[in-house]
């Protein structure tokens, strides 16, 4: 079994813990039925698995981090339900989004219910460090909220006066904060030293931002059958990606204006999407983003040098490398 296979082999542990926390087939079905309809769509469970590996990487047991890992995964799914509503998405993992199949009011309420389950999981953390863990979880959840708000605000204001630093700050909150917390919390619950917990949190932050950049890249040049999302969807949604912010200043004034008009146009046809992608390629922006994510992964790998050699460290190294190689 490769380190990456070993990493993902623990998915059943996380899912069993979530099943212990979230009632299945309990009334009212309008809450728990919808929550399980969403959770049963599956997912990689990437964040909670990081918590388990981080715990083992500092000499602890994965069981010590299970409740916190479940809280992190439940929070992630809560945000996805609300993200689908905010983005007016139609499909999630090949199925209609909850607000499409059941209406927005019930979908919002199910998301709220899932957030309650997050804290049910967090309160199950049994450790002398439980207060520190809950504080770290709260900080990361707040950072996700703030990162999402920044991105939504850009859309609402039609703001294009943004820098690379603005994008990285948004991604550090919206995507990387939860990944960083998973690693940091796992290290704390595994009994790691403060320096190890800090190093693992830094590792998580780096791979989290790299994960977001790579996701943005795949949305433009990925294989749709493997990526399992619409290629070019970020253009129709007007996402201010690292690639777009890198390209716009280098385009001619007419091309930059045309691109800004296409970005965020739900009616943009395939030809307009392809025009934008071709301009991003010609500006070297896609290569720039890919190289940036590779640098972040390299820095993340160096953070792991503070950990002793172990199977768990090998898993964390394999995860970091996979982020820049993945196709879905």
Backbone torsions as a table, in degrees:
resi	resn	phi	psi	omega
1	UNK	NA	129.5	178.8
2	UNK	-73.9	162.4	176.9
3	UNK	-56.6	-37.7	179.8
4	UNK	-69.0	-40.2	176.3
5	UNK	-63.6	-39.7	179.0
6	UNK	-64.8	-39.6	177.8
7	UNK	-57.6	-49.2	-176.1
8	UNK	-80.4	-9.7	-179.1
9	UNK	-69.0	-11.8	-176.8
10	UNK	-96.3	10.3	179.9
11	UNK	-55.3	-39.8	-177.4
12	UNK	-61.7	-31.5	177.5
13	UNK	-63.4	-44.6	-179.5
14	UNK	-65.9	-44.5	-176.7
15	UNK	-68.5	-34.1	176.5
16	UNK	-66.4	-38.4	178.4
17	UNK	-66.4	-40.0	177.5
18	UNK	-63.7	-37.1	179.1
19	UNK	-66.6	-28.6	177.2
20	UNK	-74.2	-24.1	-175.2
21	UNK	-93.2	-42.2	-175.0
22	UNK	-100.2	118.7	179.7
23	UNK	-61.3	135.4	175.0
24	UNK	-106.5	140.4	-179.7
25	UNK	61.0	27.9	178.0
26	UNK	-99.5	149.3	175.2
27	UNK	-78.9	151.1	-4.1
28	UNK	-81.8	140.6	-179.6
29	UNK	-61.1	-25.2	-179.9
30	UNK	-67.1	-15.6	173.6
31	UNK	-102.7	-66.2	-170.6
32	UNK	-74.1	-32.1	176.1
33	UNK	-63.6	-42.8	179.0
34	UNK	-69.2	-39.4	178.5
35	UNK	-59.3	-46.4	-178.2
36	UNK	-72.7	-29.2	174.2
37	UNK	-60.0	-37.7	179.6
38	UNK	-75.5	-47.4	-178.7
39	UNK	-62.7	-33.4	-179.1
40	UNK	-71.2	-8.8	173.8
41	UNK	-67.0	-16.9	176.8
42	UNK	88.4	-153.5	-174.7
43	UNK	140.1	167.4	-175.7
44	UNK	-76.3	-20.6	-176.5
45	UNK	57.4	35.0	-174.8
46	UNK	-60.8	-44.6	-175.7
47	UNK	-67.4	-50.8	179.8
48	UNK	-64.5	-32.4	178.4
49	UNK	-65.6	-32.7	175.0
50	UNK	-62.2	-39.2	179.0
51	UNK	-62.0	-41.0	-179.6
52	UNK	-66.9	-43.7	179.1
53	UNK	-66.7	-37.9	179.8
54	UNK	-63.6	-39.6	178.0
55	UNK	-61.0	-45.1	-179.9
56	UNK	-69.7	-31.3	-177.0
57	UNK	-66.8	-21.7	178.6
58	UNK	-104.8	12.3	175.7
59	UNK	95.9	7.5	179.6
60	UNK	-94.2	-172.0	178.3
61	UNK	-106.0	147.6	178.1
62	UNK	-65.3	-30.0	179.3
63	UNK	-60.8	-30.3	-179.5
64	UNK	-63.2	-26.9	-174.9
65	UNK	-104.4	2.7	-171.4
66	UNK	-63.2	-45.9	-177.2
67	UNK	-63.1	-43.8	178.3
68	UNK	-65.4	-38.3	178.2
69	UNK	-61.8	-42.3	178.7
70	UNK	-64.4	-40.4	178.1
71	UNK	-59.4	-41.1	-179.8
72	UNK	-65.2	-44.4	-179.2
73	UNK	-68.4	-38.2	178.0
74	UNK	-66.0	-39.5	176.8
75	UNK	-62.9	-44.2	178.9
76	UNK	-56.8	-43.8	-179.8
77	UNK	-69.9	-34.9	173.5
78	UNK	-56.8	-46.4	-179.6
79	UNK	-64.7	-33.4	-179.5
80	UNK	-66.1	-40.4	178.0
81	UNK	-59.6	-46.1	-179.0
82	UNK	-73.0	-35.1	176.3
83	UNK	-59.5	-42.1	180.0
84	UNK	-59.9	-37.8	178.3
85	UNK	-69.8	-45.8	-178.5
86	UNK	-62.2	-37.1	-178.2
87	UNK	-90.1	-3.5	-173.8
88	UNK	52.6	42.4	177.4
89	UNK	-69.9	152.1	-178.2
90	UNK	-101.5	-35.9	-173.9
91	UNK	-128.4	147.1	174.9
92	UNK	-135.6	114.6	-178.9
93	UNK	51.2	44.7	174.3
94	UNK	82.7	0.8	-179.8
95	UNK	-122.8	154.6	177.0
96	UNK	-59.8	139.0	177.0
97	UNK	-61.0	156.2	-177.0
98	UNK	-57.7	-38.6	-178.9
99	UNK	-72.4	-18.0	174.6
100	UNK	-82.4	-44.0	-176.3
101	UNK	-80.0	-28.3	-174.6
102	UNK	-126.0	-3.1	-178.5
103	UNK	92.1	152.5	-175.9
104	UNK	-63.2	-43.3	-178.0
105	UNK	-58.4	-46.4	-179.6
106	UNK	-68.6	-36.4	179.1
107	UNK	-65.0	-42.9	177.2
108	UNK	-61.7	-43.4	-178.9
109	UNK	-65.5	-38.0	177.1
110	UNK	-65.1	-39.4	175.6
111	UNK	-61.3	-42.8	177.1
112	UNK	-61.7	-40.6	178.4
113	UNK	-62.8	-38.6	179.0
114	UNK	-66.1	-34.5	176.6
115	UNK	-65.2	-34.8	175.2
116	UNK	-62.8	-37.3	179.3
117	UNK	-67.8	-28.6	175.8
118	UNK	-57.4	-47.3	-176.4
119	UNK	-77.6	-25.6	170.8
120	UNK	-61.1	-41.4	178.2
121	UNK	-67.7	-44.4	-176.9
122	UNK	-62.4	-35.2	-179.6
123	UNK	-74.3	-10.5	176.2
124	UNK	-84.3	-6.4	178.3
125	UNK	-65.4	120.9	-179.0
126	UNK	-114.9	101.8	-177.2
127	UNK	-164.6	154.1	173.6
128	UNK	-65.3	-16.9	179.8
129	UNK	-101.8	15.4	-173.8
130	UNK	-60.2	-35.4	179.7
131	UNK	-65.8	-42.5	178.2
132	UNK	-64.1	-38.6	179.4
133	UNK	-65.9	-46.4	-179.8
134	UNK	-64.3	-35.2	176.4
135	UNK	-65.5	-41.1	178.3
136	UNK	-65.6	-40.4	177.2
137	UNK	-61.2	-47.5	-179.3
138	UNK	-60.5	-42.1	179.1
139	UNK	-61.7	-42.3	-178.8
140	UNK	-70.1	-39.8	178.8
141	UNK	-62.3	-39.8	178.5
142	UNK	-64.5	-40.7	179.6
143	UNK	-64.8	-36.7	176.4
144	UNK	-62.5	-47.3	178.4
145	UNK	-56.7	-46.1	-176.6
146	UNK	-68.9	-39.0	177.5
147	UNK	-63.3	-43.0	177.5
148	UNK	-62.9	-40.8	-179.5
149	UNK	-63.2	-40.4	178.5
150	UNK	-59.1	-46.8	-178.0
151	UNK	-65.3	-42.9	178.5
152	UNK	-63.4	-37.2	178.7
153	UNK	-63.5	-39.8	176.7
154	UNK	-57.5	-42.0	180.0
155	UNK	-67.1	-46.1	-176.3
156	UNK	-61.1	-39.9	-178.6
157	UNK	-87.3	-4.7	-172.9
158	UNK	52.6	46.6	-174.2
159	UNK	-88.7	119.8	175.4
160	UNK	-115.8	1.4	179.6
161	UNK	-84.1	66.3	-173.0
162	UNK	-125.3	152.9	-179.3
163	UNK	-111.5	170.8	173.6
164	UNK	-57.8	-39.1	179.6
165	UNK	-62.7	-36.3	177.8
166	UNK	-62.1	-45.5	179.2
167	UNK	-61.6	-46.7	-177.1
168	UNK	-64.6	-35.8	177.8
169	UNK	-65.9	-42.7	177.5
170	UNK	-62.5	-47.2	-178.4
171	UNK	-66.1	-34.3	178.6
172	UNK	-62.9	-29.7	176.5
173	UNK	-88.3	-60.5	-172.9
174	UNK	-57.5	-42.0	-174.2
175	UNK	-110.6	-48.5	-168.7
176	UNK	-79.7	-25.2	-175.2
177	UNK	-60.1	-41.1	-177.5
178	UNK	-72.9	-35.4	177.5
179	UNK	-66.4	-43.7	178.7
180	UNK	-62.4	-43.1	-179.9
181	UNK	-64.4	-38.8	179.1
182	UNK	-57.5	-43.8	-179.0
183	UNK	-71.5	-43.1	-179.5
184	UNK	-65.8	-43.4	179.3
185	UNK	-64.7	-42.0	177.9
186	UNK	-59.3	-41.5	179.8
187	UNK	-66.5	-41.3	179.8
188	UNK	-63.4	-47.4	-177.1
189	UNK	-70.8	-23.1	176.4
190	UNK	-81.9	-0.7	178.6
191	UNK	84.5	20.2	-178.9
192	UNK	-69.3	156.2	175.7
193	UNK	-70.4	156.3	179.4
194	UNK	-52.3	-39.5	-179.9
195	UNK	-65.3	-35.5	178.2
196	UNK	-70.4	-42.3	178.1
197	UNK	-62.4	-39.8	178.7
198	UNK	-65.0	-42.6	180.0
199	UNK	-64.8	-41.2	-179.8
200	UNK	-69.5	-36.6	176.0
201	UNK	-63.5	-40.0	177.8
202	UNK	-65.4	-41.5	174.6
203	UNK	-56.2	-47.9	-178.7
204	UNK	-63.7	-38.5	179.5
205	UNK	-63.5	-44.0	-179.0
206	UNK	-65.1	-46.8	-178.9
207	UNK	-71.8	-25.5	177.6
208	UNK	-66.1	-46.2	177.6
209	UNK	-66.3	-41.3	177.9
210	UNK	-60.2	-39.7	178.2
211	UNK	-59.5	-44.8	-179.5
212	UNK	-65.2	-43.6	179.6
213	UNK	-62.3	-44.7	179.7
214	UNK	-63.4	-36.9	177.1
215	UNK	-63.0	-40.8	177.6
216	UNK	-62.7	-40.5	179.7
217	UNK	-65.0	-47.3	-179.1
218	UNK	-61.2	-31.4	-179.8
219	UNK	-64.7	-20.0	-179.6
220	UNK	-104.2	-34.2	-172.5
221	UNK	-129.0	10.7	-179.8
222	UNK	-77.8	170.0	173.4
223	UNK	-85.8	114.9	-173.1
224	UNK	-58.2	-35.0	-179.7
225	UNK	-65.1	-33.2	179.3
226	UNK	-88.2	-38.0	-177.6
227	UNK	-70.6	-31.4	176.0
228	UNK	64.7	23.9	170.9
229	UNK	-138.6	163.2	-179.6
230	UNK	-67.0	125.2	175.6
231	UNK	-69.1	131.0	-178.3
232	UNK	87.1	3.1	-179.6
233	UNK	-60.9	-33.0	-179.9
234	UNK	-65.6	-27.3	178.0
235	UNK	-70.7	-46.2	177.5
236	UNK	-60.9	-33.1	179.5
237	UNK	-82.3	-7.8	178.4
238	UNK	71.8	32.8	-177.9
239	UNK	-65.7	132.5	175.3
240	UNK	-86.7	82.3	-177.7
241	UNK	-87.1	166.9	176.3
242	UNK	-57.4	-37.6	-178.6
243	UNK	-65.8	-44.9	-179.5
244	UNK	-64.2	-45.4	-178.5
245	UNK	-68.0	-28.0	175.6
246	UNK	-73.5	-37.7	-173.1
247	UNK	-80.0	-41.4	-170.9
248	UNK	-52.9	-44.9	-179.1
249	UNK	-65.9	-21.4	-177.1
250	UNK	-92.6	-10.0	-179.3
251	UNK	-80.6	156.9	172.2
252	UNK	-62.6	157.8	-177.8
253	UNK	-57.5	-44.5	178.8
254	UNK	-64.0	-40.1	-179.6
255	UNK	-67.8	-39.4	179.3
256	UNK	-64.5	-41.1	179.0
257	UNK	-65.6	-42.2	178.3
258	UNK	-62.0	-43.0	-179.3
259	UNK	-63.9	-42.6	179.9
260	UNK	-62.5	-34.1	178.7
261	UNK	-70.1	-37.2	179.7
262	UNK	-71.7	-41.1	-179.8
263	UNK	-61.5	121.9	-179.9
264	UNK	91.1	1.1	177.3
265	UNK	-90.5	108.0	-179.7
266	UNK	-62.9	-22.3	-178.2
267	UNK	-89.0	2.0	-178.3
268	UNK	-60.1	128.1	-178.6
269	UNK	-86.5	177.0	-175.5
270	UNK	-60.2	-35.7	-178.3
271	UNK	-65.9	-39.9	179.3
272	UNK	-69.0	-39.2	177.1
273	UNK	-61.0	-46.8	-178.8
274	UNK	-64.5	-35.4	177.6
275	UNK	-61.3	-46.0	179.0
276	UNK	-60.6	-45.4	-179.2
277	UNK	-62.0	-41.0	-179.7
278	UNK	-63.8	-37.7	178.5
279	UNK	-68.6	-38.5	177.6
280	UNK	-65.6	-37.4	176.7
281	UNK	-66.1	-47.2	-176.9
282	UNK	-63.3	-32.6	179.0
283	UNK	-77.2	-4.9	-178.2
284	UNK	75.5	14.8	-172.4
285	UNK	-75.8	-32.6	178.9
286	UNK	-70.5	-42.8	176.3
287	UNK	-64.0	-38.1	179.4
288	UNK	-60.5	-45.5	-179.2
289	UNK	-65.7	-42.1	179.0
290	UNK	-62.2	-41.9	178.6
291	UNK	-65.9	-36.7	179.9
292	UNK	-63.8	-44.3	180.0
293	UNK	-65.3	-35.2	177.1
294	UNK	-64.3	-40.2	178.8
295	UNK	-64.1	-41.0	178.9
296	UNK	-62.7	-41.1	178.5
297	UNK	-64.7	-39.8	177.7
298	UNK	-60.7	-41.9	177.6
299	UNK	-65.8	-37.8	179.5
300	UNK	-64.4	-41.1	178.8
301	UNK	-63.3	-35.8	179.2
302	UNK	-67.2	-27.6	177.8
303	UNK	-64.5	-28.6	-177.6
304	UNK	-74.2	-7.2	-178.7
305	UNK	-65.9	-17.1	178.9
306	UNK	-79.3	-5.1	-178.8
307	UNK	-100.8	149.2	174.5
308	UNK	-68.3	153.6	176.1
309	UNK	-62.6	134.1	-179.5
310	UNK	-166.5	168.2	174.8
311	UNK	-59.7	-39.2	-178.2
312	UNK	-65.6	-41.1	177.0
313	UNK	-63.8	-39.4	176.5
314	UNK	-59.1	-39.2	179.3
315	UNK	-64.0	-44.7	179.8
316	UNK	-63.8	-38.4	176.7
317	UNK	-64.7	-41.0	-179.9
318	UNK	-65.5	-38.5	178.8
319	UNK	-63.1	-45.1	-179.5
320	UNK	-60.1	-44.0	-179.5
321	UNK	-68.2	-35.4	-179.4
322	UNK	-65.7	-30.2	-177.8
323	UNK	-57.8	-38.8	-178.8
324	UNK	-91.1	-1.5	178.2
325	UNK	-108.4	-14.0	-170.9
326	UNK	-66.3	157.0	179.6
327	UNK	-122.1	4.6	178.6
328	UNK	-146.6	NA	NA
